[in-house]
């Protein structure tokens, strides 16, 4: 019972914060689906953990009708470098803000493009990888911005 109260408080806080500071929390829908909380997705146990699989013929989030999620441009380059670590896209790349930043949920984490620094990055929640104008970098921790690279 206490767990449900804590979870409800967390969801309510996230909703309130999103509305107060203008965050786009639409990716929560994808996360809920991956966790198997809805009927639009389910988890299956694979050889190396859990992977998401679609259970309906619905279009992937943020995709045009008939469009299949793929990694494009810089995210495609990062996928070539990271391989299976980056997983497969669950949704099409979509705007994260009005300044040109984009996001794309994958089966293993979150890929992003940051326009201010011209950087593509991927995280599994703890480990991070990025291709910035100064080169490739990887780091661990809660900090989402890559550490400064030496010239």
N, C-alpha and C positions, 0 to 999 in steps of 0.2 A: 504494500500500500504506500509506504514512504517513497519507494522508488518511483511509483507513478506520479506522486506529488512533485518530486524533484524533476522528473522528465517534463511534466506539464509546465512547471515554472520556467525551465530552460527554454522550451519552445515559445512560451509567451514572452520571455525576455528577448529572445532573438527576433521575434516578430515586431515587438515594440521598438527595439534598437534599429531594425531595418527601416522601419517607417520614419523614425526620428532623424536618422542620418542618411537616408536615401539609398540604402544598400539594395542590390538586386539579389533576392534570396530565392530566385526561381530554381536554382540548381538543387535546392533542398528536395524538390520533387524527384529529381533523378536519384538522390541519395536514398530517399524513402523507398523508391522502386527497387534499387539494388539491395537494400536490406530485407526485401521481401514483405514489406508492410502493406503493399498494395498488390492488386492482381495484375499489374502491368509488367511486373518483372519478378524473377525469383532467383535464389542462389542455388547453385549446384556445386557439389564438391568435386573438384578436379584433382589431378595428380599433384599439383603444387598449391593447393589452397582452394579458395572460393572464387568463382567467376560468375559474372552476371550473364543471364541469357534472357532473351525476349520471349514472352509467352503469348504475345498477340502480334497481329500484323500492323499495329499502329506505327505511324511515322516516328522516327527518333526525334527527341526534343530539339528545337531550333532548326530543324531541317525542312526544306521545301518538300512538298509531296513527291514521293519517289526517290528522293535524295538519300544516299547512304552516307553515314558519318565517315569522314576520312581526315587524316592529318594533311594540312596544306602548307605551302610556303615554309616559313621558319619552323613551325611545329613538325612538318615533314622531315626537315633536316635533323631536328632533335631526335625524332623517332628513329631515323637511320642510325644515329650515333648510340642511342640507348637500347634499341631492339625491344625485346620482350618486357624489359623493365617498365616501359611506358604503357604496356597493355594495348588494348584496342579502344577506339573512341565509342562512347555510349551516346553521344550527341554531336551535333554539328557545332563548329566553332561559332561563338556568338559574342556580341558586345557585352562587356562587363561594366562599362561606364561610357559617358559621353565624350571622353577624351581619346578614344581609339583603342583602349585596352580590350582584350578578348580573353575568353575562357573556354575550355573544353574538358568535360568530365570523361575519364577513361575507366577501364576496368580495374586499374591499379592505382589511380590517383587523379591529379588535376594538372592539366597543361594550361599555360597562360602566355599571352604576349603583352608586354608593357611598352606602350608607344613612347613614353617620355625617355626611356633609356634604350629603345630599340632592342629589347631583350626577350627571347623566348625561354620559358622555363617549365620544369615539370617537378612535381613533388608527390611522394607517396605519403606525406604527412610528417615525416621526420627527415628523410633524405631528400636533397634537392639537387637539380642539375640545371644549368643554364648555358645558353649561347648568347653572349653579349658582344658588342662591337669590339671589345678588347680580347675576346677569346672564350674558350670553354671553361667552365668552373663547376665544381661540385662541393657541397657542404652539408652538414647535418645540424639539426636543431629546429627551433621554433621560428627563427628569423626567416621571413620569406624573401627578402632582398638578398641578392648575391653579395658576398664579400668583395671588396675592391680588389681588382687585379693589378699587379705591378705592371708598369709599361714595358 
